[in-house]
Amino acid sequence: MPADRLLPTTEAEDLLALTRELAREELAPLAAEYEEAERFPREQFRLLGKSGLLGLPYPERWGGGDVPYEVYLQVLEEIASAWMSVGVGLSVHTMSCFALAHHGTEAQRERWLPAMLGGDLLGAYALSESHAGSDAAALSTRARREGDAYLVTGAKAWITHGGQADFYTTMVRTSDDGGTGISCLLVDRDTPGLSAAPPERKMGLTASTTTQLLFDNARVDADRLLGEEGAGLRIALESLNSGRLGIAACSVGLAQAALDEAVAYAKQRTQFGSPIIEFQGVEFLLADMAAAVESARATYLEAARRRDRGLPFQRQASIAKLVATDAAMKVTTDAVQVLGGAGYTRDFPVERYMREAKVPQIFEGTNQIQRLVIARALRTA
Ligand SMILES: Cc1cc2nc3c(=O)[nH]c(=O)nc-3n(C[C@H](O)[C@H](O)[C@H](O)COP(=O)(O)OP(=O)(O)OC[C@H]3O[C@@H](n4cnc5c(N)ncnc54)[C@H](O)[C@@H]3O)c2cc1C
């Protein structure tokens, strides 16, 4: 059942209608096959680009869609509902454009942003390292200035779109000053000395490639520094505030898909002479799932509306990410329960949804880290 949305304008309604059609016709039919084959959906990202969906929340003058976050996130939710790996990929791409769009110089934006937002290129965001996950400030990939370039050496871990992306928004260490010794470079995929390790073998999101990125004296032109030297961690965390809203929206989309499957199954499956949806034990489970989906959606929309109005939204973004990803884990698990034995097989998508729901509780700051952000805001309020 399509989510019942209150959209701010008729243009937004049209955009959502177009997205739903694209998701239903072009994405949903391929999801199970690509996930099973661990095949990266590069063509589908090109299609999103051609449809103008790869730069939605950025200004039109650089090829973006100029839509409010409130609308962009609902587009993302619809895409994730059809295919979570593509939704997460769109969210990561959008986040990878943040540093240039918000911290690049005018000349840098003119030069690179239209291609990044306009459709054919795909981005990645490279912060984590094997020893620096939750503690991102401990990262050690080193960029040493030599003339008009940085020579970068080290390894980034867990990079979504590793080896597939056209550009990598990469946080590197330019001095030993802890969190203020980190800088942000826009690294081109063809940079000499840059390579990707073989993809990680994951529990879910298997069509979304995740790899280590290896820098071996990789030469990055100094004019690819975004923001000041030393501003990289601040830029990375700012990007994550917005990115977490994307992960929240994707998780709501996934939970909605699981709820829809569960309701459809419960209406047609009979036991003891009745459709199982008529048993209170099942219908209350479905009611709780619907309540979790709608309250998580309301939570991310509230944070997005604050962002759209220029209000602080960091705490609300962490709450949205925590609430929505926990909701998706619970709702997808309950969907498997509603389908009984069938839910545990690959004949139905709910077992995949359940596997896909786990990682949003981990990436872009684990849910423990979201609690730290929320608790810190309470302490300092
Ligand atoms: C599929 C996938 C895709 C990813 N994509 C990207 C990407 O595109 N770009 C990128 O930069 N990174 C990416 N990541 C990395 C991701 O953001 C990290 O995995 C995450 O931040 C956690 O880091 P970690 O795995 O090192 O866990 P750790 O930091 O080692 O945490 C282990 C456990 O300890 C807990 N913990 C740690 N510190 C604290 C604390 N202070 N208080 C309480 N609990 C704590 C954590 O919550 C967790 O439960 C991805 C990860 C995965 C799995």
PDBQT file of the ligand as one rigid body, heavy atoms in Angstrom, charges set to zero:
ROOT
HETATM    1  C1  LIG A 401      27.926  -2.219   4.961  1.00  0.00    +0.000 C 
HETATM    2  C2  LIG A 401      28.678  -1.056   5.509  1.00  0.00    +0.000 A 
HETATM    3  C3  LIG A 401      28.829   0.093   4.742  1.00  0.00    +0.000 A 
HETATM    4  C4  LIG A 401      29.575   1.169   5.228  1.00  0.00    +0.000 A 
HETATM    5  N1  LIG A 401      29.767   2.269   4.437  1.00  0.00    +0.000 NA
HETATM    6  C5  LIG A 401      30.639   3.233   4.844  1.00  0.00    +0.000 A 
HETATM    7  C6  LIG A 401      30.990   4.302   3.955  1.00  0.00    +0.000 A 
HETATM    8  O1  LIG A 401      30.478   4.406   2.829  1.00  0.00    +0.000 OA
HETATM    9  N2  LIG A 401      31.892   5.223   4.379  1.00  0.00    +0.000 N 
HETATM   10  C7  LIG A 401      32.478   5.144   5.614  1.00  0.00    +0.000 A 
HETATM   11  O2  LIG A 401      33.275   6.010   5.929  1.00  0.00    +0.000 OA
HETATM   12  N3  LIG A 401      32.166   4.145   6.486  1.00  0.00    +0.000 NA
HETATM   13  C8  LIG A 401      31.256   3.188   6.121  1.00  0.00    +0.000 A 
HETATM   14  N4  LIG A 401      30.942   2.157   6.972  1.00  0.00    +0.000 N 
HETATM   15  C9  LIG A 401      31.598   2.075   8.275  1.00  0.00    +0.000 C 
HETATM   16  C10 LIG A 401      30.657   2.321   9.432  1.00  0.00    +0.000 C 
HETATM   17  O3  LIG A 401      30.298   3.662   9.500  1.00  0.00    +0.000 OA
HETATM   18  C11 LIG A 401      31.331   1.772  10.694  1.00  0.00    +0.000 C 
HETATM   19  O4  LIG A 401      31.277   0.367  10.606  1.00  0.00    +0.000 OA
HETATM   20  C12 LIG A 401      30.681   2.266  11.966  1.00  0.00    +0.000 C 
HETATM   21  O5  LIG A 401      30.904   3.632  12.143  1.00  0.00    +0.000 OA
HETATM   22  C13 LIG A 401      31.169   1.495  13.204  1.00  0.00    +0.000 C 
HETATM   23  O6  LIG A 401      32.550   1.420  13.232  1.00  0.00    +0.000 OA
HETATM   24  P1  LIG A 401      33.240  -0.007  13.498  1.00  0.00    +0.000 P 
HETATM   25  O7  LIG A 401      32.650  -0.986  12.546  1.00  0.00    +0.000 OA
HETATM   26  O8  LIG A 401      34.701   0.185  13.473  1.00  0.00    +0.000 OA
HETATM   27  O9  LIG A 401      32.770  -0.433  14.939  1.00  0.00    +0.000 OA
HETATM   28  P2  LIG A 401      33.447   0.007  16.337  1.00  0.00    +0.000 P 
HETATM   29  O10 LIG A 401      33.610   1.482  16.368  1.00  0.00    +0.000 OA
HETATM   30  O11 LIG A 401      34.631  -0.850  16.584  1.00  0.00    +0.000 OA
HETATM   31  O12 LIG A 401      32.289  -0.382  17.345  1.00  0.00    +0.000 OA
HETATM   32  C14 LIG A 401      32.101  -1.725  17.834  1.00  0.00    +0.000 C 
HETATM   33  C15 LIG A 401      30.978  -1.666  18.873  1.00  0.00    +0.000 C 
HETATM   34  O13 LIG A 401      31.359  -0.823  19.959  1.00  0.00    +0.000 OA
HETATM   35  C16 LIG A 401      30.380   0.195  20.149  1.00  0.00    +0.000 C 
HETATM   36  N5  LIG A 401      31.037   1.436  20.576  1.00  0.00    +0.000 N 
HETATM   37  C17 LIG A 401      32.155   2.015  20.071  1.00  0.00    +0.000 A 
HETATM   38  N6  LIG A 401      32.432   3.154  20.733  1.00  0.00    +0.000 NA
HETATM   39  C18 LIG A 401      31.478   3.298  21.683  1.00  0.00    +0.000 A 
HETATM   40  C19 LIG A 401      31.206   4.267  22.692  1.00  0.00    +0.000 A 
HETATM   41  N7  LIG A 401      31.990   5.344  22.858  1.00  0.00    +0.000 N 
HETATM   42  N8  LIG A 401      30.123   4.078  23.497  1.00  0.00    +0.000 NA
HETATM   43  C20 LIG A 401      29.323   2.987  23.333  1.00  0.00    +0.000 A 
HETATM   44  N9  LIG A 401      29.526   2.038  22.395  1.00  0.00    +0.000 NA
HETATM   45  C21 LIG A 401      30.585   2.192  21.580  1.00  0.00    +0.000 A 
HETATM   46  C22 LIG A 401      29.721   0.357  18.798  1.00  0.00    +0.000 C 
HETATM   47  O14 LIG A 401      28.420   0.933  18.902  1.00  0.00    +0.000 OA
HETATM   48  C23 LIG A 401      29.685  -1.075  18.299  1.00  0.00    +0.000 C 
HETATM   49  O15 LIG A 401      28.576  -1.737  18.856  1.00  0.00    +0.000 OA
HETATM   50  C24 LIG A 401      30.152   1.085   6.529  1.00  0.00    +0.000 A 
HETATM   51  C25 LIG A 401      29.968  -0.064   7.305  1.00  0.00    +0.000 A 
HETATM   52  C26 LIG A 401      29.258  -1.129   6.809  1.00  0.00    +0.000 A 
HETATM   53  C27 LIG A 401      29.110  -2.355   7.654  1.00  0.00    +0.000 C 
ENDROOT
TORSDOF 0
